[in-house]
């Protein structure tokens, strides 16, 4: 599939009738959703406690295993067509970013050779605009991705049911599958165990859920775009590769290559065919084309610097409900995240004896992590002198 915006198609795409984010029917809160969300928050906390008992360190309820952390730039062109000049992308700009590669499950010790969805997160700095109250003093916006286009936890009710099954039968796959096969969404629930297990830097990533996009509604994706990244996708994990192969692949790639990704959006035109409340349904890209709005550029660097990794895991958090109102998360799974994310983050900090540090600029990341070893900040010519210590300095803490 051609991942670039074709000039000949721009006029046609600009002229299509896209649904406004505040149109009637975009969001429909289902009965008992509030109770379901509260139950999920308790389930996620139970998983975190179980992982703490195993590792004697607490992690987030999902995306627990870090495979790499990197810095780069999100570049927005100035010549986007009118319908794409929305929210974060309404003008040409270069935004500093930090990014994290991860495994999706909540077990930080899960073997990389086990096929499971993978994740990618971006914290964007120097952002201007009206923010949600939780992040009103932070000029940042967080963008989250998962390697499957559809979300098996499609709404709050489904999330509660599926997590309950995973807690009960997660260590007994035949028994788990017996219960999953009794559900109407069997294929969606079992798909996670059959994902392609390949290089993370070569894996396409998806929002899965819907978001406000200024005036409109979108899903978004991140597409690896260099020839090296595309070629590496052909390689899959083998049994002899070892339990930590994914982070070693990521580290080797970023040490030797620049990475580029295209950030693309898919606009909503038909709520029956493109539901916001059911994240388990893929929006057909043949009917509703992906359109490029920005490019993510990551220069060569050490992607597994111990200080940066530990700082991210222990003190940083990603939450799009702390960012731009014009990029608002939509639908049941995102309303769930508005409650579950803070509950997960708070328990993790409490069990680890850590505080959340709200980073406002990428330079604050550098100041809070006095990094040593062989890491060199790719955007600082003074980095060799500035990062001589390995001490983590805790400043600007939030209660």
Secondary structure, DSSP 4 states (H G I P E B T S, - for coil): ---SPPHHHHHHHHTS-PPBTTSTTS--PPTTHHHHHHHHHHHHHHHHHHHHHHHSS---SS--EEEEEEEEEEEE-TT--GGG--GGGSS-EEEEEEEEEEESSS-TT--TTS---EEEEEEE-S--S-B-GGGTT---EEEEEESSSS-SS-SHHHHHHHHHHHHHHTT-HHHHHHHHTTSTTHHHHHGGGG---B-GGG--EE--S-EEETTEEEEEEEEE-SHHHHHHTT-B--GGG-TTHHHHHHHHHHHH--EEEEEEEEE---TTTS-SS-TTS---TTTS--EEEEEEEE-S--S--HHHHHHHHHH----GGGSBGGG-B-SHHHHHHHHHHHHHHHHHHHHHT--EE---SHHHHHHHB---TT---TT-TTHHHHT---PBP--SEE-
